[in-house]
Amino acid sequence: MAFALRKTLALTALALTASFVPAGNAAAAPTLHPGVYCLADAWGTPNVGTKPCDAGDQGQHWAVTGDQIALANARAYCLANPWGTQSIGTKACDGRDPGQYWSVQGDRIFLTNAPAYCLANAYGTPNVGTKPCDANDPGQHWVVFGDQISLAYAG
């Protein structure tokens, strides 16, 4: 009987002690939602951003061939980073332009000639550019499916 009482008191003390330990603030990881927001060229302009995926939007169709990403419906225009800036746009494909060479590795798209700089969406906005690669940045995770490029994580 004394053993049962000691066991009960020990469990009660443990539960009481645990109730005083503060719970950590664990942030929820973003949820994988590809196909919600896609990389999009504002057709007829050099402007590139993200917008809701729409298979009927010709500016959302890309051809990923070798180290270049071109508009599928206008293959002479490539995704381009004006070298030395964070900007992204489209311009006439030019094999001598280092800002037009991209590598796709897993869910990252980065400049082939500057692999520490990734294609990045300012998460929660339509703005796209390049910035230092950061695996914890949800705006730097992409999914290439068919001829569309989508943010892997979208709210």
WOBELRA-V141056 format. One record per helix or strand. SS is the DSSP state (H for helix, E for strand). FROM is the first residue (numbers start at 1). LEN is the number of residues. Records with the same first field share a line. If there is no record, write none. Layout:
SS=FROM-LEN + FROM-LEN
This chain:
H=2-19 + 58-3 + 98-3 + 138-3
E=32-1 + 37-5 + 47-6 + 62-4 + 68-4 + 74-7 + 89-4 + 102-4 + 108-4 + 114-8 + 127-6 + 142-4 + 148-4 + 153-1
